[in-house]
Amino acid sequence: MSEEREFFEPETINLMRAALEEAWAQLEHEVQQRTSKVALAKRILRAASSGERDPARLRAVAVEK
């Protein structure tokens, strides 16, 4: 069973990390309590895997329901 792995450049990783932290920070405390930061990260990873690199779009994807 072969698993395909996605690799990101260091600058893309930094961009995704910043998008995650900014998306998390924009959520109200009550929403943070009901939300998984991992779920936000997975949304960002999916978008980045599809080629998205715009920080605003990555943040928007992270907080979509």
N, C-alpha and C positions, 0 to 999 in steps of 0.2 A: 504494500500500500504506500503510494507516494504522496507526500503532502507538499503542496505548493506553498512557498513562503514569500511574503511580500517584504521587500526591503526599502527603507526610506533613507534619503540623504539626511545627514545631521541637521541641516537647516530646516528641513521639513519636519523633523522630529521636534525641534525647538518651536516651530510654528504651531504644531498640533498641541504641544504642551501648553503654550501660552493661550491658545484658543480654549482649551479645557479649563484652565484656571480662571480665565476671564468669564467664560460661560457660567461656571460654578459661582463666581463672585456676584454675578448679576441676578442670581436667583435669591428670592426672599428666604429668610431662615426657615420658615415653615415649609417651603417647597423643598429646600435642601433636606429636611427631615424625612420627606416622603420620596426622595429621589436618590438613585444610586449614581455616584460619580462614575462608576464603571460603565453604566449605561450611556452616559454622556460621552465617555471616551470611545466606546464602541461605535457610536454614531459618527464621531469625528474620524475614526479609522476607516469606516466604510466610505465616507465621503472622500477622504484623502486617497484611498485605494482606487477610486473612480477618477482621480486626477484633480480634485478640488484643492486649491491652494489659497484661495481668498480668505483671510482671517475672519472677516465679518460673516461670510457664508458658513465657515466651519463653526463659528459660535452659534449661528442661527440653527444649523442642523443639530447641534448638541442639545439645544433646549426645546426642540420640537417634540410634540407629544404624539 
